[in-house]
Amino acid sequence: MTTCPLISGRAMDDVIAWRPGGPVRVRAFLSHAQAVAALLPQGSGVLNLCEDRYHFAVLFVACLLTGKTSLQPASHAVETLQRLAHDHPGTFAVVDSALDVAGVTCIDFPDLNTLPLSDVTVMPEIEADRVVAILFTSGSTGVPQPHAKTWGRLVQNGQAEAAGLLLGDHPPVLVATVPAQHSYGFESSFLLALHGGCSFWSGKPFYPQDVADALHAVPRPRMLVTTPYHLSALLASDLDWPALDICLSATAPLGADLAVRVEQRGGAPVHEIYGSTESGQLACRRTSDGPQWQLLPGVVLEQDNDTTYARDGHVEGRVPLSDIIELQHAGAFLLHGRHADLVNIAGKRSSLAYLNHQLCAIDGVLDGAFFLPDDSHDEVGAISRLTAFVVAPGMSAETLQRALRERIDSLFLPRPLVFVDALARNSTGKLLRTTLQALYRERVAHGHA
C-alpha cells in the first residue's frame, strides 16, 4: 500500500498557519485536527462548510484521520446543500457560522480553546489511492457536478503548483479572497500550504479593507490568492496595502492592463492559474509576459478533433477540457475561449470572455457582462442580439457604445445596453448564467431596460 505524508517536507515546529492570535505550528495544527477527529459522529461524508480557513483545514485533516470524505460544494445555497445530502446518505455538515438547512444535519465546529490536546510527534501517512475529497463545479452552466480526488494526486497537485510558480526556498504566506471549498481556493490556499511549503492566513477577506488588513497581519513574503474582480476592487479603493511578493489570480480572464497596474501598485509579479474543477489546475503564466501558458510539471495535453484532454501528473484520469486550446512547443499553449462561450452573429464569431474584457477595460466601467439570451433568435432567420449589463456610474449609453465600437465589431454591440447599480457575483467573483437570466427577465424581457 502506497502512502503519502499528510504534510510534505515540514518539521513539527514549522509555521503552517497564521491566525489573529499569531502563528500556528504544524504540531499544534495536527493536535487540533486529532482533537476534532475524536468529536466527529458516524458517517462517511462530511460537508465542510467552515468559513474560517483554519477551521476548514483542521476539519479536512480530521476527516483524513478518520477515513471520512470531505464534500466541498462551491455554493452554500440551501438547494445545493439539500441535494448533496440527498445524494450522499448519512452525510452531515460542519459549520462555524449561523447556518440551518432543513433536511441537513448541521453540527457546530468546536471551540479549539476548550479541546484536550495531545503532543503529536510523528507525521501521519494517508493512503495515496484513497478518495478523500469530492469537489463540485460551480453550477454556472447547470447543476453542480461531483469530481472525486485521491490523496496521492492532491499531494502532487500542491507540489506541482509550487514548482510551476517557482516559490523556491522561501515560500510565501497565502492570503486568499476565495473560499477553501472552491477548487482554486482549495488548491492555492490549502494544498499549497500542505505540500508546497507555504503557510496560510486563516481568514477569507472579501472587501478591499479586509484584504489590506489581512496582508498587514502576516509577514513577508506574502502571496495574494484572488480574482480579477477582487483586484479591480482593491485598485479602485485607493487603500494603502503592503508590498506583495507574488499575486495569483484565477476564475476569470485577467486583462494585461489590470495585471500591470497591480504589479506597479503591489510591487510583485502577477500570475494566473488555469484549470478546472474536473481536471485540477493545469498551467500558469505571468500575465504581463504575454498570452502563452506553461503546463505545470507532469501534466500533458493532447488533442482529439476539436477537444483537448488533460492527463498525467496530478490529473485524475484523462479529462476533456471545455476550452479551445492551441498547443505550442515544450508544454506551452494559447487559450482561445470556451466552446460554450462562443457566440456566432451573422457568421462572425467571438467569445463572451473577450467581449467582457473589452467592456470592462473601458475607463469608467466598474463591472460588466455580456449575455446572450435564450430567446435572442426565436424568429426564423433573425439575427442574434447580445445584451450587456454594466456598472458605470455617471456614464451615458452613447458614450459607452461609442467606446465599445472602437474595440469590438459592430455586430457584437449590445442591444440593449442595461445600466445597473451592481452585479451579483458569487464569492469567487463569478457571475452565474442563472443570475444573468434573472436580471434579463427583470430588466429586459418585460421592457424595463
Steps between C-alpha positions, in 0.01 A plus 500: 500500500645834390460792739578872493568728797225722628738797472810489280848612597411679822634471854260492792605848612459663156219754462206368297239772562446853627201592713409833666677375814824424316672209323391136528766232475459162333496321836209709631312474171518119506398497866194709419411262216532194724281659765229592247521152345409349836177704506370417152188280489453192284462557127730472203427838340555842657382829352788728595325837511746682727558861398814545709785352294674357807178329610460362147857365507465342845172332403640375169794338678267359768309330218826365360586351838158333539452368147222744413458675165478880486217628280582850379223685316599828341159639599335493843155557352231306688388312190857390425562375854171314512578330169844390619361364826241305301758365255740399779294328772638527852681824425513772765620858479747682725454877522671787678233760424123525533361249251189286532396295198184291513579135439874539567652409837723790600745497790705793623876506463633470857679769696863396455600669825289252700630177343750269671813491283761226469861541393543380140851378419453296180361627169194293400503313169189472279429237233583651162211344308229586754227742393521771764303784342219558257506843340205643312483728198357846562178424315546807279357308204274254685488266801834472690683182398711287743865416439683258729860574600751249638758590761804412290387724213423786739851476643643519147267792428641718777856409414446574129359846569793591725741389227308676222493831691869465593431560868848372585661493841288777655134407442259784576213543743176454306222757540197386299175675411346182359331230712693186584216281371541630145754304293726803446490600867547139606808454284663841538428581865495152656684238294776753432545528877495127570724401211660815362675625814272802550300613801156660481293777656191364674250757376314545173516875434257627238478879506809711421549614860483139618762399243732782601459414871574131435815583304616728781440216749755259349874526442682497168529332264128540424290356220149625425277225356208677339291577190486778239183628669673539837811654341290762320321587824828520691654737246187717487499538879827698515576328830851467635592133473841354577745378241433159349755243391269321259136529397292217356171531312243258357125434442483750209737640234734767637566791267863591440429865582354409838792267571752775424319744728500246784870433448575872516291546812593181686862478388477131410439281192141403426442143387193311387400139552307310234296191577158369592329306775497197273873502423653698782743780424699440184714800407620842605638817345615847594227705334715797403742270312241418233217258419697175514432247776747242632388160627572406861755219548374158395184616322444409134247642252393311191244575233239282332309691231365816666545380858809540716563248778713532813676198651796387711662679791237575762206473256247231593474295177458658155282810527338686207534878525233755414742746344628555147875446531787549255790274597852635451846366577645374831178498701387846394155584363256782426138527613234617255190494720250235601300294255182594686615864513507554124235714336429503126320804361440523127792267434751682722628337819621639829503387861313643794825506699665720235201733481485527880869585508456778246199638686670504840819654356314823416588784735210562737354147480514338843346168399313352208393186319362407160209258486348302212139431598336172408235688302747715304423328169151353541382629162614299199782681324529763772845623604603427859529804722723527804404678819757658732458594863743765621592686818628842388380785723469830317564359152241537225394217272616697198849548643531135593374373164745731322788362709388143434477565126873581503577161659260244351322426174170688472314169466585426864389836639242433773138572419393586761769638728365492856647707783478345849623603844691173555534146368439217745826308479562199722787455747747415221403802290302295249171601345272201464295472184191452715570839661525669162186321379306633799636852442406475131145395585469787746659781300468405134242231422220705657604825343659668803846560350 
